[in-house]
Amino acid sequence: TPLTTVDLGVVERVEVGRGPLAALHGNGSQGVIALTTPARLPAGIHLQAATAQTLGKDGSSQAQVVIGAGNHNVGGTLAASLVDDEGVRDHSRAEQWRLRGSAEWRVSDNTSLVFRGSWAVDPTLQAPGALTLPEFETDPRVASPTSLARNAGKSLSQRQLSAALRHSFGTSSLSVTGWTLARELENPLAAPAPAPAAADEGTWVGLDRRVWGARGEFGTTLDSRTMLAAGIDAQVMVDDRINRR
């Protein structure tokens, strides 16, 4: 899963599971990273707003705004961010927009509904490419001539929606989640087109992806040292891909 669409400024918890324990998270035994973002404000806070601005060298800037509101039963958050980076090298500009919203409805003390949505747009992600040793020794900030000639880089748009129902009863808990995702990508590569081809003729990759999925989890505590957990995942992904000169 590409993490470039994640706004790390709103992540409140990161868990890293390694070894056999990672199998509980559905990613086998090699390891998994689980990122948690808040669905609503902490209890007792009814309104909150925050903003941040970061400036760096080489024309780098990042801005973020987060607002949230709610009460004991209903609440939500909305976060927006912008990254604009001219890049250290030629042909390395990056522009990224992020918007994320979530809402939680506590139907009862034991039942809650959580809705999440996110929108990510990267209109410009230029790729300067690799340099030969003579090119690097002359000026390490320049872009590869082939990357310039073929306008290497990419632009993408991704949208996600999900709804989750969580219910607890006694020492057991049940959660059901459904989600959908749409992703469009345009990726001009620095790789040359199949011969015969002009010097500025590269390979263009396009992707139109649609994903639908559902997940169910059940857990119960048997005693102070034993817990039983079970789950099931179902997911469908449809890709329309095109490679052309």
C-alpha positions as CSV (number, residue, x, y, z in Angstrom):
1,T,0.0,0.0,0.0
2,P,1.5,3.4,-0.9
3,L,1.8,5.6,2.1
4,T,2.3,8.8,0.2
5,T,-1.5,9.5,0.5
6,V,-1.3,9.4,4.3
7,D,-1.2,12.7,6.2
8,L,1.3,11.8,8.9
9,G,0.4,15.0,10.8
10,V,-2.9,13.5,11.9
11,V,-1.7,10.1,12.8
12,E,-2.0,9.7,16.6
13,R,-0.6,6.1,17.0
14,V,1.8,3.9,15.1
15,E,2.1,0.2,15.9
16,V,4.7,-2.1,14.4
17,G,4.1,-5.8,14.7
18,R,6.9,-8.3,13.7
19,G,7.2,-12.0,13.7
20,P,4.2,-14.4,14.0
21,L,2.2,-11.7,16.0
22,A,1.9,-9.8,12.8
23,A,-0.4,-12.5,11.4
24,L,-3.2,-11.0,13.6
25,H,-3.1,-7.9,11.4
26,G,-3.4,-9.8,8.1
27,N,0.0,-9.3,6.7
28,G,1.7,-12.6,7.3
29,S,4.8,-13.1,9.5
30,Q,7.1,-10.5,8.0
31,G,5.7,-7.6,9.8
32,V,3.0,-4.9,9.6
33,I,2.7,-1.2,10.4
34,A,-0.8,-0.1,11.7
35,L,-1.5,3.6,11.6
36,T,-4.4,5.1,13.7
37,T,-6.0,8.4,13.1
38,P,-8.6,9.9,15.5
39,A,-12.3,9.7,14.4
40,R,-13.4,12.3,16.9
41,L,-12.2,14.6,19.7
42,P,-11.2,13.2,23.1
43,A,-14.0,13.0,25.6
44,G,-14.6,16.3,27.3
45,I,-13.4,18.5,24.4
46,H,-16.2,20.0,22.3
47,L,-14.3,22.2,19.9
48,Q,-10.7,22.2,18.8
49,A,-8.7,23.9,16.0
50,A,-5.0,23.8,15.1
51,T,-2.8,25.0,12.3
52,A,0.9,24.5,11.5
53,Q,3.2,26.0,8.9
54,T,6.7,24.6,8.1
55,L,9.2,26.3,5.9
56,G,12.4,24.7,4.7
57,K,15.3,25.3,2.3
58,D,15.1,25.0,-1.4
59,G,11.6,26.4,-1.6
60,S,10.0,23.8,0.7
61,S,6.8,24.5,2.6
62,Q,4.1,22.6,4.3
63,A,0.8,23.9,5.8
64,Q,-1.9,22.1,7.8
65,V,-5.2,22.9,9.4
66,V,-7.2,20.6,11.7
67,I,-10.6,21.2,13.2
68,G,-12.9,19.1,15.3
69,A,-16.2,19.3,17.2
70,G,-18.5,17.0,19.1
71,N,-20.1,15.9,22.3
72,H,-20.4,12.7,24.1
73,N,-22.5,11.0,21.4
74,V,-21.5,12.6,18.1
75,G,-18.2,14.1,16.9
76,G,-15.8,14.4,14.0
77,T,-12.6,15.9,12.7
78,L,-11.5,17.5,9.4
79,A,-7.9,17.9,8.4
80,A,-6.4,19.6,5.3
81,S,-2.7,19.9,4.3
82,L,-0.6,21.2,1.4
83,V,3.0,20.3,0.6
84,D,4.9,22.5,-2.0
85,D,8.5,21.6,-2.6
86,E,10.7,23.0,-5.3
87,G,13.2,20.3,-4.7
88,V,17.0,20.2,-4.2
89,R,17.6,19.2,-7.8
90,D,16.3,20.4,-11.2
91,H,13.0,18.8,-12.3
92,S,12.2,17.6,-8.7
93,R,9.2,19.8,-7.8
94,A,6.5,18.2,-5.7
95,E,3.0,19.4,-4.9
96,Q,0.6,17.4,-2.7
97,W,-2.9,18.2,-1.4
98,R,-4.6,16.1,1.4
99,L,-8.1,16.3,2.9
100,R,-9.3,13.8,5.5
101,G,-12.6,13.8,7.4
102,S,-14.1,11.4,10.0
103,A,-17.1,11.2,12.2
104,E,-18.2,8.9,15.0
105,W,-21.7,8.3,16.3
106,R,-21.9,6.5,19.7
107,V,-25.3,4.8,19.3
108,S,-25.1,3.4,22.8
109,D,-22.4,2.7,25.4
110,N,-21.6,-0.6,23.6
111,T,-22.1,0.4,20.0
112,S,-20.5,3.0,17.7
113,L,-20.5,3.9,14.0
114,V,-17.4,5.4,12.4
115,F,-17.3,7.0,9.0
116,R,-14.0,8.1,7.3
117,G,-13.2,9.7,4.0
118,S,-10.0,11.0,2.4
119,W,-8.9,12.7,-0.8
120,A,-5.3,13.0,-2.0
121,V,-4.2,14.8,-5.1
122,D,-0.6,15.0,-6.3
123,P,-0.7,17.2,-9.4
124,T,3.0,17.4,-9.8
125,L,5.7,14.9,-8.7
126,Q,8.7,15.4,-11.0
127,A,11.4,12.7,-11.1
128,P,15.0,14.0,-11.7
129,G,16.4,10.5,-12.3
130,A,19.8,9.0,-11.8
131,L,23.1,10.7,-12.9
132,T,26.2,9.2,-14.3
133,L,29.4,9.8,-12.3
134,P,30.7,12.6,-14.7
135,E,27.3,14.3,-14.5
136,F,27.3,14.1,-10.7
137,E,30.8,15.5,-10.4
138,T,29.9,18.4,-12.7
139,D,26.7,19.4,-10.8
140,P,24.9,17.0,-8.5
141,R,21.8,19.2,-8.5
142,V,21.0,18.8,-12.2
143,A,18.4,16.3,-13.5
144,S,19.2,13.4,-15.7
145,P,19.0,14.5,-19.4
146,T,16.7,11.5,-20.2
147,S,14.4,12.5,-17.4
148,L,14.1,16.0,-18.7
149,A,13.7,14.9,-22.3
150,R,10.9,12.5,-21.4
151,N,9.4,14.6,-18.6
152,A,9.6,11.8,-16.1
153,G,7.4,12.0,-13.0
154,K,3.8,11.3,-12.1
155,S,0.5,12.8,-11.0
156,L,-2.2,11.0,-9.1
157,S,-5.6,11.3,-7.4
158,Q,-7.0,8.9,-4.8
159,R,-10.3,8.9,-2.9
160,Q,-11.3,6.5,0.0
161,L,-14.5,6.0,2.0
162,S,-15.2,3.6,4.8
163,A,-17.8,2.8,7.4
164,A,-17.3,0.7,10.5
165,L,-19.7,-0.7,13.1
166,R,-18.3,-1.8,16.5
167,H,-20.2,-3.5,19.2
168,S,-19.1,-5.0,22.5
169,F,-21.0,-7.4,24.8
170,G,-19.6,-8.7,28.0
171,T,-16.0,-9.8,27.4
172,S,-16.5,-10.0,23.6
173,S,-16.3,-7.5,20.8
174,L,-17.4,-7.5,17.2
175,S,-16.5,-5.1,14.4
176,V,-17.6,-4.9,10.7
177,T,-16.0,-2.5,8.2
178,G,-16.7,-1.8,4.6
179,W,-14.6,0.4,2.3
180,T,-14.0,1.6,-1.3
181,L,-11.1,3.2,-3.0
182,A,-10.5,4.9,-6.4
183,R,-7.0,5.8,-7.7
184,E,-6.0,7.4,-11.0
185,L,-2.3,7.6,-11.9
186,E,-0.4,9.1,-14.9
187,N,3.3,8.1,-14.9
188,P,5.7,9.2,-17.7
189,L,8.9,7.1,-17.3
190,A,12.5,8.0,-18.2
191,A,12.8,4.5,-19.7
192,P,13.1,4.7,-23.5
193,A,10.3,3.5,-25.7
194,P,10.9,0.4,-27.8
195,A,13.0,1.0,-30.8
196,P,12.8,2.7,-33.1
197,A,12.2,5.8,-31.0
198,A,13.3,9.4,-30.8
199,A,15.4,10.5,-27.9
200,D,12.5,12.3,-26.2
201,E,10.1,9.4,-26.7
202,G,9.6,7.5,-23.5
203,T,7.1,5.1,-21.9
204,W,3.8,6.4,-20.4
205,V,2.0,4.4,-17.8
206,G,-1.7,5.0,-16.9
207,L,-3.7,3.4,-14.1
208,D,-7.4,3.5,-13.2
209,R,-8.0,1.5,-10.1
210,R,-11.2,0.6,-8.2
211,V,-11.3,-1.3,-4.9
212,W,-14.1,-2.6,-2.7
213,G,-13.7,-4.6,0.5
214,A,-15.2,-5.7,3.8
215,R,-13.7,-7.0,7.0
216,G,-15.1,-8.7,10.1
217,E,-13.4,-9.2,13.4
218,F,-14.5,-11.0,16.6
219,G,-12.6,-11.2,19.9
220,T,-13.3,-12.6,23.3
221,T,-11.4,-12.9,26.5
222,L,-11.4,-16.4,27.9
223,D,-9.5,-15.7,31.1
224,S,-6.9,-13.3,32.4
225,R,-4.2,-14.9,30.2
226,T,-6.1,-16.1,27.2
227,M,-7.8,-14.2,24.3
228,L,-9.5,-15.7,21.2
229,A,-9.6,-13.7,18.0
230,A,-11.0,-14.5,14.6
231,G,-11.5,-12.5,11.4
232,I,-12.3,-12.6,7.7
233,D,-11.4,-10.2,4.8
234,A,-12.9,-10.0,1.4
235,Q,-11.5,-7.6,-1.3
236,V,-12.0,-7.0,-5.0
237,M,-9.6,-4.8,-7.1
238,V,-10.1,-3.9,-10.7
239,D,-7.3,-2.2,-12.6
240,D,-7.4,-0.7,-16.0
241,R,-3.8,-0.2,-17.1
242,I,-2.2,1.2,-20.3
243,N,1.4,1.4,-21.4
244,R,2.1,3.5,-24.5
245,R,4.8,5.5,-26.1
